[in-house]
Amino acid sequence: MIQEKKSDHANLNQFHDELMKEIISLSQNIVESEWGSPPAPFTFILMGSGGRQEQAIWSDQDHGIIFDGNKEHADYFLKLGEEIVKGMEICGYELCEGKVMANNPRWCKSSDVWESQLLGWLEDRGWESLRNVSIFYDSRALVGERSLLTKTKNKGFEKMKENPDILSRLADNVQYIKKGIGLFGQLLPETKGENKGKLDVKEVVLFPYINAIRLLSFLEKIQEAPTLERFDHLSDNYTAIKTYKRPFSDALDLRLKVNQDVKNYESVHFIPLNSLSKKEYEALKSWIKDGSSLMREATNIIKRNSKESEKS
């Protein structure tokens, strides 16, 4: 079935959603046969590329659970999370190296505790805490009570509005951009390892767009996680920013086109430069430059907003 989906980015990500929903359903059946029905309403959330609907042929796991209950219910949902993790791994989804998965207590909590954790990250403002904030806001509800996610995100938005300097710190947290173009205008591939001679398209090309639009979504209180949808939900004040949607979408399409037959997750985000046409090579350079420009513009907007809020 995936052979029919892999040539189209939207269809491929719909396929991932359908497969993961099936895994979740089977996992629920297993847990219910041993532990009974869920003790509280819950939602299963996808984060990372799954949350943003930017998955390639292969993907790792980034997910969590929010349940509308108390701490006593945590064991049930952690068990559900464990079954989901095992099911996804069997189906080819790599384990998350950072353990951002629903079997980890950090990412499987009651709604109240989730809100406290999110506010704690925002108050702490350390690098890891703000990274967790960015991870969380790249989430969308795949199954269950979606309002639990909406409510939690709104709590964070309120905190950001009360303390505009948080947005400035979030911007500082994503300023690093892996260099993709050399002094002589050439693309810079990996120089060693199994991806030698390939361009890291996720880090070099896509991340500047993803990070920049996430920053603006904080400012605009946009609930949606997919970068393409965030572009669409920006207000009319960002007409110039919206022009960057096309190069980002084209970059996703090229990654999928070039890597349709990649055999493992480790290589799915790397494009062999020797496989590109001259037009594609030049397009990548243009997209990299556009991504850097977008990040500068988004950062300037965030910093300007923080300064204006301090004065008022």
Protein Blocks (a to p, Z undefined) as FASTA:
>chain_A
ZZmmmmpmklmmmmmmmmmmmmmmmmmmmmmmmnopafbdcddddehjllnopacfbdcd
dddddddddfklmmmmmmmmmmmmmmmmmnopacdfklpafkbmkloccfklmmmmmmmm
mmnopaklmmmmmmmmmgccfbdjfklmmmmmmmmmmmmmmmmmlmmmmmmmmmpccdfb
dfkopacddfedjkgoiacfklmmmmmmmmmmmmmmmmnopabfblklmmmmpcfklmmm
mmmmmmmmmmmmmmmmmmmmccbfklmmpccfklpcfklmmmmmmmmmmmmmmmmmmmmm
mmmmmmmmmmZZ
